[in-house]
Every structure is written in structure tokens, then in C-alpha cells.
Amino acid sequence: MAKITFFTGPVRSGKSRRAVALATGWGMGTVFVATCRPPVRGADGAPLDSEMAERIRRHRDDRPAWRVLEAPQDIAAALDALAPPPAGVVLDCLTLWVSDRLDREDGEIIADWEKLLSHFREAAYPVVIVSNEIGWAPVPAQPIMRRFRDLIGTLGQLTAEAADEAYLCAVGQALRLK
């Protein structure tokens, strides 16, 4: 069974940096699973969300020269199709994975994540999962944001339970929870 490490925390807390640092020891066979879809482009070819396009560019520039899977719908199948198989996997991040699936029912999203966690538990390589901790903010006024917050909280609990180690990151520091 694979070792799963989970890093959660607020935005800009250092969780992605810590995940990459941990995985650096796995070598060039590491696979980075980026769950953010690049922004849609307009008729002129320019991204409609230039700020998000810049964030993605910075993330790409900051990553080691690993193999990258960008926003695959079926992460398990995409990883299984790789040859050679991964030496390790960094999934960054659960939050964007959920946001890409909000058109689905909550039960389906939860079941899909549980299936992916099971796949990771049975993998022959270590896995690091990154997620944002968003439940400490005030209750959002919009129903979709309350639903999103609740899903992230539920999936974060499932991930921490499945993980061998779990860390809460804040201000560049990581507190071991498990």
C-alpha cells in the first residue's frame, strides 16, 4: 500500500512548496497532477481570466521538470496509462478538483474522491495531496459557496483519514496533525 501525505491550509500558506519539497526526493519519475483547468480563451486567443492564466504560468515555472498531467478528468486512469509508472505523485489541489465538478451531485463528487483515494492507497508509489482549508471563514451568503465549503470540509476529512500523515500549513510552517 502506498503512503499518502496530506497538506492543507489557507491560501499562500506554503502547502504546495512543502508538497514539492517532500516529493523532490522521488526523482524525475515524479508526476505532478495539476487540477486547475487553464482559463478559456476568447476569439482573439487571449485568456478570459488573465490573472488565473498568470497564476498557472507561475506554478508551471516553479515546478521541477517532472511529468505533468493537467486537469485530467479521470486521474486514476491517466496515472495508470503512464509508462513508465510514476515514482510518486503530487496532486495539487483537491480544492480545484472539486470546483471543476460542481455541476455534479454532492454524492457523486464524494464517491469519485473516495474511489480516487482507494486507488492511491493501492498504488505502488507515494502520493502527496494538497488542499485549501476554507472552513474558517464566515459562512458565505451564496448557496453555491456554502456547498463548496462543505464539500471541501467533507473531502478534507476523508483525505486526512486515508492519509498516513496530515499537516496543517500556515505562514510557511507545517504542523503535523497525524
N, C-alpha and C positions, 0 to 999 in steps of 0.2 A: 504494500500500500504506500502511496505517495505521502510525502509530508506537505501539508498545506499551512501557509503562514498568511495571516490576515492583518492588514494595516488599515485603520480607519482614523478619521479625524476631520477637522474643518478644512476648508479651502486654504491652500498655501501653508499647510502645517508640517510639510516635509515627508508625508507618507510615500509619495511616488519616488522621491530621492532615496528613501530608505529601502524601498522595494527593489529598485535598480541596484543599489549597493549590495544588497543581500544576493541578488541573482548574478552579479558580476563574476562571482567565483565559479559559476557553472560553465563558463566559457562561451565560445562563439555559437554553440549549438542551442543557446537560449532563444526562446521565441517570445516576442512581445505581442500581446493581443491588445490592440487599441480599440476600444469600444465606441469611440466617438466617430460618427459619420462626418466626413468632410461636408462643409456647407454647400447648399445648392448654388449653382451659378446662374447668373442672368443671361439674357440674349447676347450681351457683349463679352461673355466669358468670365466676367469678374464675379467673385463670390458675393452672394447677397448679404452675408454676415462676415464682413471683413475682419472684425475683431476675433471671431471664432477661428477664421482661417489663419490669422496670425498666431493664435494660441497653438493650433495644430502644428504650424511650422516650427514654433519654438520647441514643442515637445519632440518633434522629429529630430531637430538639431541636437537636442540634449541627450537623446538615447544613444546607447552604444550601437555599434554596427551589427545588431542582431537581425535575425529574420523577423519580419513584422507581418502580422495579419491585421488588417484594418477593417474593423466593424463587421466581422463575419456573422451572418445570421445564425448559423449552426457552428458554434465554436468547437464542440467536440468532434464533429465530422471534419472540420478544417484542420484540426490538430492531427487527427488520425490519418489524414491524407498526406501529411508531410513525410518526405524521405530525404534524409534520414529523420527518425523521430526526434522530438525535442530533447535537449539535455535538461531543460527546465522551462517553465512558463511563468511570465508575469502578465496578469490580466489587470489592465488599468482603464476604466474602472467600472465597478458594479453600478454606480450611480448613473453613468451614461448608458450602460446596458439597459437599465430599467427605463430611462427616458425614451429610448428607441422602441419600447414595447407598450407604451401607454394606450395604444389603440386596442389592446387585448384585455381580457378579463383578468382580474387580480389572481384568481385561482390558477389560471394558465401560466401567468408570469411566475408565480411561486413554484408551480410544478416544474417548469422549464429550468429554473435555477436549481431546484433540488436535484434534478436529473444531471445537470452540469456538475454540481458538487460531487455527486456519486461517481461521475466519470473521472473527476480529478482524484478522488480517493483511490480509485483503482489504477490510476496511471503509473507508469514506470519512471516518472520524473517528478521532481518537486514543483510546487505551484505557489506563487505569491498572488494574493488578491488584494486589490486596493479599492477602498470605497470612501465616500464622504460621509461624515456624521452630520446629519442635518436636523436631527430631532431636538436640538437645544434651543432653537429659535422660537419666537412666538408662533402660536397656531395661525397658519395662513388664512386669509379671508376667502381665497378661491378654493372651491371644491377639488379641482384637479391638483392643486399644490398640496392640499391635505392628504389626498390619496397617494401622491408621490412620496410625501414624507413618511406616511405609514408603511408603504411598500419598502422603502429603503430601511426603515427600522426593523421590519419583519425579516427581510433578507439578510440584513446585517447580523441579526441574532442567529439565523440558520447558519450563516458563514462562520461566525465565531464558534458555534457549537461543533461544526465539522472540522474546524482548524485545529492543528496541533499547537500552534502558537497564535496569539492575538495581541495586537498592540494598538494603543490609542496614542496618536501623534498630535502634538500641539507645540507651536513655536519652535519647530525643528527638533523637538525631543520626542522620544518614544517611551511610553510607559507600558511595560508588559502586563497584560491582563490575564493571560493564560499561557 
